[in-house]
Amino acid sequence: ATTALYTIWPDLSRVTLGTGGDFYMEHNGTNTVLANLTGDLYIQNYADDKDIIFSSDDQSGGVTTYMTIDGSTGFIGITTSTPAYKLDINGGSMFIDSDWPLYLGSTNAFIEGNTTGTIIRSNATAGFTWTDGGTTHMKLDTDGNLGVGTATPDTKLEVVGSFAANGPSSTFVTMS
């Protein structure tokens, strides 16, 4: 049926483009499929600084945006429409299957969980540093020296400041 503004196709219709039928859209009454049978499939938005937005039913009678590609930054937001980072996941967790590392900046630094435990590997020339954004609170250097309260530990364990240790039979050692 055709009206002045659009054409309504019945369920089980397929709209095909390309002389070889290389691209089609079909709807079976329940699901809709966009299919590309050759080459790459591009989704492009040429509107200046506008986004590509993926929304779906939210199971409460409304529609919620679940993923946004920000047209002005290229950032991807999952459950946020204003991503602040290259990948911004808001209000949930990210799951990475076992034996697949999460690389941090390069292949020299990663976190990996697998059947033998959790591996945290740092850049070979920097070690690990725990900070609050300005002050170094703990440092594990590439020689295996751990410093608490110092960024330059000289021994296997160096504590700058007071500490307490609890031993067997409730023996405590406190140093100030």
Residue pairs with C-beta under 8 A, 6 or more apart in sequence:
1 7
1 8
2 8
9 15
9 27
11 27
11 28
11 29
12 26
12 27
12 28
12 29
13 26
13 27
14 24
14 25
14 26
15 24
15 25
15 26
16 23
16 24
17 23
17 24
20 37
20 38
21 37
22 36
22 37
22 38
22 39
23 34
23 35
23 36
23 37
23 41
24 33
24 34
24 35
24 37
25 32
25 33
25 34
25 35
26 32
26 33
26 35
27 33
34 41
43 52
45 51
45 52
45 71
47 71
48 71
49 71
49 72
50 71
51 68
51 69
51 70
51 71
51 81
52 68
52 69
52 71
53 65
53 67
53 68
53 69
53 81
54 65
54 66
54 67
54 68
55 63
55 64
55 65
55 66
56 63
56 64
56 66
57 63
57 64
58 64
65 79
65 81
66 78
66 79
67 76
67 77
67 78
67 79
68 76
68 77
68 80
68 81
68 82
68 83
69 75
69 76
69 77
70 76
70 77
70 82
70 83
73 83
74 86
75 83
75 84
75 85
75 86
75 87
75 88
76 83
76 86
76 87
76 88
77 83
77 88
77 90
78 87
78 88
78 89
78 90
78 92
79 89
79 90
79 91
79 92
80 88
80 89
80 90
80 91
96 102
96 113
98 113
98 114
98 115
99 112
99 114
99 115
100 112
101 110
101 111
101 112
101 119
102 110
102 111
102 112
103 109
103 110
104 110
104 111
105 123
106 123
108 121
108 122
108 123
108 124
109 121
109 122
109 123
110 119
110 120
110 121
111 118
111 119
111 120
111 121
112 118
112 119
112 121
113 119
120 128
122 128
122 140
122 142
124 142
125 142
126 142
127 139
127 140
127 141
127 142
128 139
128 140
129 136
129 138
129 139
129 151
130 136
130 137
130 138
130 139
131 137
136 150
136 151
137 148
137 149
138 146
138 147
138 148
138 149
139 146
139 147
139 150
139 151
139 152
139 153
140 146
140 147
141 147
141 152
141 153
144 156
145 153
145 154
145 155
145 156
145 157
145 158
146 153
146 156
146 157
146 158
147 153
147 158
147 159
147 160
148 157
148 158
148 159
148 160
148 161
148 163
149 159
149 160
149 161
150 158
150 160
159 175
162 174
162 175
162 176
163 174
163 175
164 172
164 173
164 174
164 175
165 172
165 173
165 174
166 172
167 173
